């Protein structure tokens, strides 16, 4: 028998449904309620009109928002790069080379060690309101290690991404073309059954445009959808490649031209911005205002990884997006929920509407604005995923 739950006395409800709340993109409702039946939302509206339910939760006037959709993370790894971070804070520039440190540690870790670290980070994310997370491979860079990384990731999420083309590993340093052949051949064959996405780091020190296209096209031929690390360290061809292959998302986009933004908008490719990276590496922040003005769909994600952004906090990313990238609190929240869903080509998560999974959080605050207004404060009071309370 399906049990229904009434979440009552919501001071401010964010639905991300423009049909609700006088056309606001956030679909705001005040003095609201939500009814959950089983795993899904059954009713949304004014609390005075709420139907009866088997059980109820009093939100006590707090804000309720959709669960965060973190569409870019690297959680299958071993080891620590705190010394690298300290060196950057002393003035050393960030480059892609530090990835090799994590590759070495990950290769030497057992499946149980990788799974335990992954579970720890996913739980950490959930406590901060993340109910949907994408997880990449990319720290194994052998057929066996990439395959096992994705198999482990698939135990916690359906949003798994094959990133064999993260960097060229040391054993192929003099044969990058041979490594691309491995990534598009035997490694892809092993990884594809455990992945939904294929990704490539198109950047100096990693893979050029021709190599990136080859990796993404091979992944698409194997039934995977494309996304790409693009234009993080400088101006380059990554965004152009994303648009050419019909990627769902181009991630980073720190160095993007007006033409790049026009192409993203025209191709319907989301720009996933990762402000934790700029915070951790002291790099320039992307121009979110220019992207929004160009009509680009913007997502926010943590890029949680041990090197360039070791944060699991979507609230921190919202605060950084507002303070450092001039996004409004409403834009940042939308990008961290519905925007992340768009970057994953999902229309079921990142919103609270009838029939959608009941993924939401009750804030210890009267408004979503407090996520940026009170940075660093633990404002996520309760988290529900598919109707079940997690914390």
N, C-alpha and C positions, 0 to 999 in steps of 0.2 A: 504493500500500500504506500502510495506517495504521500509524504508529509509536507505540508506547506508552512512557510515561515514568513511572517510579516515583519519587515524592518520599518519601524514606525518612528514618528517624531523626528524626521530628518529636517534640519534647518535649511540646508542647501543641497540639492541633488544635482549632480552633473550626469547627464545621460549621453551626451555626444549625439543626440538625435535632434537635428535642426527643426523637425516638425513639432517639437516640444519647446515650450518656453519662449513663445513669440519670435521664433526664427533664429534665436541665438545659436551659433555654431556648437556651443557646449550644451545646448538643450537644457538650460537651467530651470529648475523648479524650486520654489520655496515652500516650506511647510508641507513636505512631501512624504511619500511612503513607497515601498517596493514590496511586492509579494513574490516569493520564490517557491516553486514547486519542483521537488527533486533537485536536478542540477541546473534548472533554467529559470529565467525571469518569466513570471506569469502575468504580472500587472505592474504598471508604473503610473503614478498620478498624485493628486492632492490627498493628503492623509484623511481628510474628512470624507472622502469617497472610497476609501480602501475597503476591499472585501474582507470578510473574516478569514482567519487562518488557524491552523492547528497550534502554532506557537508564535511568539512575538519577541522582538528585541527592540528595546527603547534606545534610539540613537541620541536622545537627550539634547536635541537641537544641533547636533554636530553635522558637518558636511559629509556626504557620501559621494565617492567618485569611482569610476571604473578602475579595475585593476590595471596597473602599468603593463605595457607590452614592450619588453626589452628586446629589440630586434637585432642586436649585434653584441655578442659576447664570445669569449674564448675561455671556457671553463675547464676543459680537459687538459690539465697540465700538472707538473710536479715542480717543486723547487720554489725559490724565492729570489727576487732581484732587488732587494732593498738597497744593496750597496750601489747598484746602478742608479737608483733613484737619488740616493744621497750625492752621488757624483754629479748628476744633472743639476741638483740644487746648488752645487758649488761652481757651476758654470759650464760643464761639459755638454755639448750639443747632443740631441737625440738623433739616432739613426736606426735603421732596421736591423743592424747587426746583432743587437742584444738578444734577438729571438733565438739565436743558436744556443745560448745558455740554457734557455728553457727546453729546447729540443733535446739537449743532452740529458737533462734531468728526467724528462718525460720518458725517454727511451729506456731509462734504467728503472723506472717505477713499475710496480706490479699493477695488474688490473684492479686489485682491491684498493691499492693506494690511490689510484686515479679516481675510482668510483667514490671513495670516501671524501676526497677533496671536492669533487663535483657536487656531491650531496650537501656538503657543508656550505658551499657557495650558493646553491639553489635555495637552501633554507634561509640563508642570510638575505637573499633577494626577496623571498616571500615575506619575511618579517617587515620589509620596507615597502610592501605593496605590489611587488611584481608577481603577476599571476600567469603570464605567458613569457617564455624566454627562448630565444634562439641560441644554439650552442654550436660553435665551429670546432673542427679538428684543426690541424696545422702545426702541432708541436711534436709530431712523430716523424713525418717525412720519409717513411718507408712504407711498403705495401702493408706489412703486418701492423705497424704502429698506427697508421691512419685508419685502417679497418677496425682495429680494436677501439680506438678513440671514439669513432662514430657509433660503434655498437654500445659502448658505455654511455655516450650521450643520449642515445635513443631510449635508454631506460628512464629518463626523466623528462623528455620533451619530444614532440613530433617535429619540431623545427630544428632539424640538424643540417649542418652545412659542411660539405667536403671542401677543405682548404689545403689540399696537398700542395698547391702552388702558393705557399706562404712566403718562403724564401728558398733559394737553392741550397741544399745541405752541403756540408764541407766535402763529403766524398764525391760530389758532382761539381765542385767549384770550377774545374777546368772543362767540364762537359755540360753546360747548362742545357743545350739542345737535347742531350740524352735524358736529362732529368725531366724535361717537358714531355718527352716520349713516354717516360715512366708514369708521369702524372696522368696523361691522357690515355694510357694503355692499361697495364696490369693493376696500377694503384686505383684507377677509376673503377675497374671491374670489381675489385674487392670492396671499395667504399660505397658504391652506388646503392646496394641493397639497404644500407643503413642511413641514407641521406635523402633529404628533400631538395637541397640546394647545392650549387657549385659556386665557388668563390675563387678569386685570385687577387693577389696584392700587386697591382699594376703601378710600379713606382721605381725610381732609380734605386739600385741595390736589391731589387727583387725581379720583376718580370716586365718586359716591354710590351708595347701594344700588340705586336704580332703574336707573341707568346700568350698574352692574355686572351686574345680572341680564340686561339687554338684550344686553350683550356676550357673556356666557357662553351664553345661550340661542341667540343667533345662531351662535356657534361650534359648539355641539352640533348645531344643525340642519344645519350644513355637514359634520358627521361628526367633529368634534374632541371630545376629552374635556376636562373642566373642572378647573381649579385656580385658586387665588386668593391674592393678597396681602391679608392680613386682620389688622386690629387691631394694627398695628405702632406707630403713633404715638399711639394713644389708644383708649378704648372706642368701639366703633362697630359697624356692622351686617355687617361682612365675614364673620364666622363664620356668622351666620344665613343669609347669602346662599349660602355654601358648602354648608350643609346642605340648603337649599331646592332647589338645582339638582343635588345629588348629586355634588359635586366629589370628586375623588380626595384632594385635600389642601388644607388651609388653612395658609398659610405665614406665619410670624412669630408670631402669637398672643401677642404680648407682653402685651397688655391683654385678658384673657379672664375672664369671670365664671363662677361655678359653673354657671349655666344654659348658657353657651356650651360648657363642657366636657361637660355632660350631653348636649347636642345633638350634639357631635362624636362622642361614643361611640355614641349611638343611631343616628346616620346612617352610621357606619362611615367617617367622613372623618378621614384622618390629620392630625395637627398636625406640620408640618415646622418645627423650631426652628432658628434661624440665629444661634448665639451670637457669630459673628464680627461681626455687625452691632452687637450691644450692646457688644462690646469696642471697636469702632472709633468708635462714636458716644457712648459713655458713657451709654447708656440703661439702664433697668432690664432685667434678664433675665427671660424668661418663667418661670412657676412650673411647672417640669417635674414636680415631685413631685405637685402637685395634678392634673395631667393624667394621670399614671400611676395615681394613686389612683382617678380617675374612669373608668378603663378605656379611655382614649384611646390609639390607636396613635401613638407618637412617632417621628418621623424626625429625623435631624440632617443638615444640609447646609451648604455654605460660603456661599451667596449671593455667590459671587465676582463682584465688579463694581468699577468704578473709583471709586465714591463712598463707599458706606456699609460695604463689607466687601471690601477688596482682598486677600483671602487665598485661596489655592487648596488650603489644607492641611486635610484632614479630621482628621489627628491633632491639630492645634490645636483644632479644634471639639470633639473628644472630651475633651481636657483641660479646655477651658472648661466643657463640660457637666457634668463631674464636680466641678470646683472651684466654679463659680459658680451652677450650677443643681441641685446636690445629687443628681445622678444617680450611680448606682454605676458603676464601670468596666464591668461586664457590661451594664448597661442602655444605656450610651453606645455601646459597640461594636455591640450589636444594632441600635440606632437608626441607626447610621452604615452599616449593611450591610442587614440584612433590613428594617429600618424604612424606609430609603430605597427599597427595592424595593417595599414596600407602598404608599408614596406615589406610585409610578409604576405601580401595579397590575401589578407583575411578580412572578411566582413562580419564575422561572428564575434570577435573579441574587440576590446577597446571601447565598448559602448554598453549601455544598459537599456535594452529594449526588449519588448516581449519576444520570447523565443530564443534570446541570446543566452549563452552560458552565464550563470550567476557569479561572475568574477567582479568583486568590488571591495572597497575598503571604507571603513568608517574612520574619519580623521578625528584626532583629538584637537579639533579646531572648528570654528563656525563657518569657515569658508576655504575653498581650495586655494585662494590667494595666499594663505598662510604658508603653503609649501615653499614659496619664494620669499615671503615676508619674514619668515622665521627660519633662516637656513641653519642647518646643523642640529635642529631640535627634533626629537623623535615624535612626529605628529601622527604616525599611522597607529591608530588605536586598535583596530581589528581588521583582519583580512579574511575574505571568503573567496574560495575557488570552487567553482561548480557547486555552489550552495553550501559547501562545508567550511566551517571556520578553521583557519590555519593558525591564527594567533590572536 
